[in-house]
Each structure stands twice: as C-alpha cells, then as structure tokens.
Amino acid sequence: MSDPITLNVGGKLYTTSLSTLTSFPNSMLGAMFSGKMPTKKDSQGNCFIDRDGKVFRYILNFLRTSHLDLPEDFQEMGLLRREADFYQVQPLIEALQEKEVEMSKAEKNAMLNITLNKHVQNIHFTVREAPQIYSLSSSDMEVFNANIFSTSSLFLKLLGSKLFYCFNGNLSSISSYLQDPNHLTLDWVASVDGLPEEEYTKQNLKRLWVGPANKQINSFQVFVEEVLKIALSDGFCVDSSHPHLSDFMNNKIIRLIRYR
C-alpha cells in the first residue's frame, strides 16, 4: 500500500492513499496526483483543494469502492453533482444521474397524511387602560396542532415555503423549522380579541399565516382549505378509502395520495 496522503478540502481534512486518488486516471484528481497538474499546499504541508469539504466524503468513498453510498435523507444532490463535475469523475457523474432518476420516480407517487388536534386554553394577561393603569384579564384561546407526514420531501418543502409563523412581529417561513425531510409538526394559536401584541411574544404564542396572500389561519377549516389548495395544485387527490369521511369533514385526519 502507498503511504497515506492528507488532503485539506475546504478546511476539512481527509486521509487516503495515492492509489485511491488515482483510481480514475482521467479525472481531475487522477491528473493532480499523477503529476499532470500542479497541487497547492496548506500551511501544514497538506494538499489543498478549495472546494466543499462536507460532500467530498461521498466522492472519496466512491473513489475507494466505485459505489455511490448516500444516506436516505440526503438533501444536497445538486451540490454533490456540481462537485462531481468539478472533479470529473465520470463514473460518479453517471451514478448520480441514475440516482436522480430513481429519486424522481419515487417522488412521483406520494402520500400525504395530516392529523389535527385542537384544545382550548385559558390565558391571563394584563391590559393597559391608561398611563400606569393596568388591569388583569383572561380569555379562552384556541390552540392548534398539525402532524404532517409525506413520502414526498419535495412537497413538504413546498408546503413549508407557503406557511409562515408570526412571532415577535416577524413572519418566518416554516421551511426553517423542517428537521425531518418527511415530517413536520405545526403548533399555533388563533388570535384573541383584546390580547395585546406583546403578550403573544411574552407567552411564546405563535400564529400561522399562509402566503402569498398573507392570510391568517384562525381555524382548522381555513388550514385544511389552504393545504388542500397547495396539495391539489401539486397533483394530490383525496384518498376516498381512508380516512373515514366523518373524520375528514370534522378536520381530524386528512389523507391525500398522488399517482403519476
């Protein structure tokens, strides 16, 4: 085996062998490490490549095994494709093309399941009636929860881009709350008459809006209507076999399917 070589790729260090780096001689890496192209060094003497260091692990593993191994929830296909293009590893480029076709087929048929829950909560707050005069008040408030699951991560991204939390005077896209590519949980409240705006922030109460019409969602009926608009425009239709019609009409469970 050849001596190990340490690469600095965009600040991330990788250790491999010369035989691995030259396993595809016609690639840029093959040219760099066979002496056909000059290489740069960092301050520690490691070979330096000014490219994305995070996705380079997948390129290096392909050089080692000639097999594309990606995690199930991999979300950076576009970036990896650009990096493969840069390094000109042709078998990897072809493997990525095949993977994208496979992912596209999987995305065509999809299921969307939404479970809705609501309860009423009594909140207490102060109301300023005059300078230095405050009174204590209380009111019932509707609290909503929606658990959303979809086999299409692209649809959840689309849905997240249309919905916004209103908190602390700002609207923030639900997309920024997406941690699981196939699952999204929403918690929000309806507006309460007489509740001062600062109380929503003080009591950590988020309201929900839908764009681009900037329409506030104060009931499950409005929520269902808006989600249906987005889902139907993306090719989904109501699954008539499930759930029970009464659950659907009462806004408890929504199940949509898409066949393409």
Buried (B, 14 or more C-beta within 10 A) or exposed (E): EEEEBEBBBEEEEBEBBBEBBBBBEEBBBBBBBEEEEEEEEBEEEBBBBEBBBBBBEBBBBBBEEEEBEBEEEBEBBEEBBEBBEBBBBEBBBEBBEEBEEEBEEEBEEBBBBBBBEBEEEEBEBEEEEEEEEEEEBEEEBBBBEBBBBBBBBBBBBBBBBBBBBBBEEEEEBBBEEBEEBBBBEBBBBBEBEEBBEEBBEEEEBBBBBBEEEEEBBBBBEBBBBBBBEBBEEBBBEBBEEEBEEEBBEEBBBBBBBBEE
